[in-house]
Amino acid sequence: MTPDEMIETLLDPSSGADDGVLVNDLLSAFWRGYPIENLRKLFVPATLGDAAFLVSELGQKVRPLLHEVAGLMESDSAGLRFDAISALAQCTTWEDGWAVAKIVRALDDPHEGVRWMACGALRYMESSQIHAGLEHLRSHEPNSVFAGFRNAFIAIERRPDIAAARLERLLKSDDPIARRFGAAMAVRPRLFIDHAFVGLAATVEDAEVSKLIGEAIERPLPPWAGKSGFPKA
């Protein structure tokens, strides 16, 4: 079956084909060079779950479909939003602040799994991506909790003299969104994870923050960076 036929079969509810097999075969076809623009055909209600899975797996390759991927963040399905964050984290750049902002806003998602995914994305994304998203939020939502994250991020990333104080302010905030953002910033792998930052975040009495910190201690660097000898306190 050709990739074109796979898409047509997925779009046909009466086909009786095994969608799981077809979607994985289609994923392989995209990796082999099948035009990514053809994935746009699956962004319809009947196959939106298949589309979300594919974009989460294809990562940077789905940049031509950035607007469609970002649109998944408006879905009522937590699973679709989860997959969308994975894709957006990989296919956005410093030019896409509006799209990165959707990841930051997901720190306030009603679903814990989506909030966890947003924290993980912010942990590993490039500084230029995060800065673009935070600048968008500062400009477009000046009265929101997100508006203050830009200056905090700059301090944590570039001002070692005040970084710990700004991080502590986030982690001890009464707003759980700020605490989640602070936790994600605390465990960002620079050349190494800062032990002082992690220790500071570990004192916060917030279940989601504690979970993120525990995972960061076990896996301090991105999966592609190999193992690291990060000692436990």
C-alpha positions as CSV (number, residue, x, y, z in Angstrom):
1,M,0.0,0.0,0.0
2,T,1.4,3.4,-0.9
3,P,1.5,6.3,1.6
4,D,-1.3,8.0,-0.3
5,E,-3.4,4.9,-0.1
6,M,-2.7,4.6,3.7
7,I,-4.0,8.1,4.2
8,E,-7.1,7.5,2.2
9,T,-7.7,4.3,4.1
10,L,-7.4,6.1,7.5
11,L,-9.9,8.6,6.3
12,D,-12.4,6.0,5.3
13,P,-14.2,4.8,8.4
14,S,-15.6,1.8,6.6
15,S,-12.2,0.4,5.5
16,G,-11.9,-2.0,8.4
17,A,-8.1,-1.7,8.3
18,D,-5.9,-1.8,11.4
19,D,-5.3,1.9,12.1
20,G,-2.3,1.2,14.4
21,V,-0.5,-0.7,11.7
22,L,-1.3,1.9,9.0
23,V,-0.2,4.8,11.2
24,N,3.1,3.2,12.0
25,D,3.7,2.4,8.3
26,L,2.8,5.9,7.4
27,L,5.2,7.2,10.1
28,S,8.0,5.2,8.4
29,A,7.0,6.6,5.1
30,F,7.3,10.2,6.4
31,W,10.8,9.4,7.8
32,R,11.8,8.0,4.4
33,G,10.9,11.3,2.7
34,Y,7.1,11.1,1.9
35,P,6.1,14.8,1.8
36,I,5.2,16.0,5.2
37,E,2.5,18.3,3.8
38,N,0.4,15.3,3.1
39,L,0.0,14.8,6.8
40,R,-2.3,17.9,6.7
41,K,-5.0,15.7,5.2
42,L,-5.4,13.9,8.6
43,F,-6.2,17.1,10.5
44,V,-9.9,16.3,10.4
45,P,-12.0,15.1,13.4
46,A,-12.0,11.4,12.4
47,T,-8.2,11.1,12.3
48,L,-7.0,13.9,14.6
49,G,-5.7,11.4,17.1
50,D,-3.6,9.8,14.3
51,A,-2.3,13.2,13.2
52,A,-1.4,14.1,16.8
53,F,0.6,10.9,17.2
54,L,2.4,11.4,14.0
55,V,3.5,15.0,14.7
56,S,4.7,14.0,18.2
57,E,6.9,11.4,16.6
58,L,8.1,13.4,13.7
59,G,9.2,16.4,15.7
60,Q,11.2,18.9,13.7
61,K,9.9,17.6,10.4
62,V,6.4,19.0,11.1
63,R,7.5,22.6,11.1
64,P,5.6,23.2,7.8
65,L,2.4,22.2,9.7
66,L,3.1,24.5,12.7
67,H,-0.3,26.2,12.7
68,E,-2.1,22.9,12.5
69,V,0.0,21.5,15.3
70,A,-0.6,24.5,17.5
71,G,-4.3,24.2,16.8
72,L,-4.3,20.9,18.7
73,M,-3.7,22.8,21.9
74,E,-7.3,24.0,21.7
75,S,-8.6,20.4,21.7
76,D,-10.8,19.1,24.5
77,S,-8.7,16.0,24.5
78,A,-5.8,15.9,26.9
79,G,-4.1,13.3,24.8
80,L,-4.0,15.6,21.8
81,R,-2.7,18.5,23.8
82,F,0.0,16.2,25.2
83,D,1.1,15.2,21.8
84,A,1.0,18.7,20.5
85,I,3.4,19.9,23.2
86,S,5.9,17.3,22.2
87,A,5.7,18.4,18.6
88,L,5.8,22.1,19.3
89,A,8.8,21.8,21.6
90,Q,10.7,20.3,18.7
91,C,9.5,22.2,15.6
92,T,9.4,25.8,16.9
93,T,12.3,28.3,16.9
94,W,12.9,31.8,18.3
95,E,10.7,33.0,15.5
96,D,7.6,31.3,16.9
97,G,6.9,33.0,20.2
98,W,3.1,32.7,19.7
99,A,3.4,28.9,19.5
100,V,5.9,28.5,22.3
101,A,3.5,30.6,24.5
102,K,1.0,27.8,24.2
103,I,3.4,25.4,25.9
104,V,3.9,27.9,28.7
105,R,0.2,28.4,29.1
106,A,-0.1,24.6,29.4
107,L,1.4,25.0,32.9
108,D,-2.2,25.9,33.8
109,D,-3.8,23.0,31.9
110,P,-6.6,21.2,33.7
111,H,-4.9,17.9,33.2
112,E,-1.9,17.0,35.3
113,G,-0.3,14.9,32.5
114,V,-0.4,17.9,30.2
115,R,1.1,20.1,32.8
116,W,3.9,17.6,33.4
117,M,4.5,17.5,29.6
118,A,4.7,21.3,29.5
119,C,7.3,21.3,32.4
120,G,9.3,18.7,30.6
121,A,9.3,20.6,27.3
122,L,10.4,23.8,29.0
123,R,13.1,21.9,30.8
124,Y,14.8,20.9,27.5
125,M,13.9,23.6,25.0
126,E,16.5,26.1,23.7
127,S,16.7,29.3,25.6
128,S,15.9,31.3,22.5
129,Q,12.6,29.4,22.1
130,I,11.6,30.0,25.7
131,H,12.5,33.6,25.6
132,A,10.4,34.1,22.5
133,G,7.4,32.5,24.1
134,L,7.8,34.5,27.3
135,E,8.2,37.7,25.4
136,H,5.0,37.0,23.6
137,L,3.1,36.4,26.8
138,R,4.6,39.6,28.4
139,S,3.4,41.6,25.5
140,H,0.0,40.0,25.0
141,E,-1.0,39.0,28.5
142,P,0.6,41.7,30.7
143,N,-1.8,41.1,33.6
144,S,-1.3,37.4,33.7
145,V,1.0,35.3,35.9
146,F,2.9,34.5,32.8
147,A,3.9,38.1,32.2
148,G,6.5,38.1,34.9
149,F,8.2,34.9,33.7
150,R,10.4,36.7,31.1
151,N,12.4,38.7,33.5
152,A,12.7,35.8,35.9
153,F,13.9,33.6,33.1
154,I,16.5,36.2,32.0
155,A,17.8,36.5,35.6
156,I,18.0,32.7,36.1
157,E,19.7,32.1,32.8
158,R,22.1,35.1,32.7
159,R,22.5,36.7,36.2
160,P,24.2,34.2,38.5
161,D,24.3,36.9,41.2
162,I,20.5,37.0,41.5
163,A,19.4,33.7,39.9
164,A,18.8,31.8,43.1
165,A,16.7,34.6,44.6
166,R,14.5,34.9,41.5
167,L,14.2,31.1,41.4
168,E,13.2,31.0,45.1
169,R,10.6,33.7,44.5
170,L,9.0,31.5,41.8
171,L,9.2,28.3,43.8
172,K,7.7,29.8,46.9
173,S,4.9,31.6,45.1
174,D,1.3,31.1,46.1
175,D,0.5,30.5,42.5
176,P,1.0,26.8,41.4
177,I,1.7,28.0,37.8
178,A,4.7,30.0,39.0
179,R,5.9,27.0,41.1
180,R,5.8,24.7,38.1
181,F,7.6,27.2,35.9
182,G,10.2,27.6,38.7
183,A,10.7,23.8,39.0
184,A,11.2,23.5,35.2
185,M,13.8,26.2,35.3
186,A,15.5,24.7,38.3
187,V,16.2,21.4,36.5
188,R,17.2,22.8,33.1
189,P,20.4,21.0,32.1
190,R,22.9,23.8,31.3
191,L,26.4,22.3,31.3
192,F,25.2,20.6,34.4
193,I,22.1,20.8,36.6
194,D,22.8,23.3,39.4
195,H,22.7,21.4,42.7
196,A,21.7,24.6,44.6
197,F,18.8,25.1,42.3
198,V,17.6,21.5,42.7
199,G,18.0,21.7,46.4
200,L,16.0,24.8,46.6
201,A,13.2,23.4,44.5
202,A,13.2,20.2,46.6
203,T,12.1,22.2,49.6
204,V,8.8,23.2,48.0
205,E,5.7,21.4,49.3
206,D,4.0,20.8,46.0
207,A,3.4,17.3,44.7
208,E,3.9,18.2,41.0
209,V,7.2,20.1,41.8
210,S,8.5,17.2,43.8
211,K,7.7,14.7,41.0
212,L,9.6,16.9,38.5
213,I,12.6,17.3,40.8
214,G,12.7,13.5,41.5
215,E,12.7,12.7,37.8
216,A,15.4,15.3,37.1
217,I,17.7,13.8,39.7
218,E,17.2,10.4,38.2
219,R,17.6,11.7,34.6
220,P,19.5,15.0,34.7
221,L,20.2,15.3,31.0
222,P,18.1,14.9,27.9
223,P,17.7,11.3,26.7
224,W,20.0,12.0,23.7
225,A,22.9,13.3,26.0
226,G,23.7,9.9,27.5
227,K,24.1,9.0,31.1
228,S,25.4,11.4,33.7
229,G,26.8,10.8,37.1
230,F,24.6,13.3,38.9
231,P,25.0,12.3,42.6
232,K,22.1,12.2,44.9
233,A,22.3,14.3,48.0
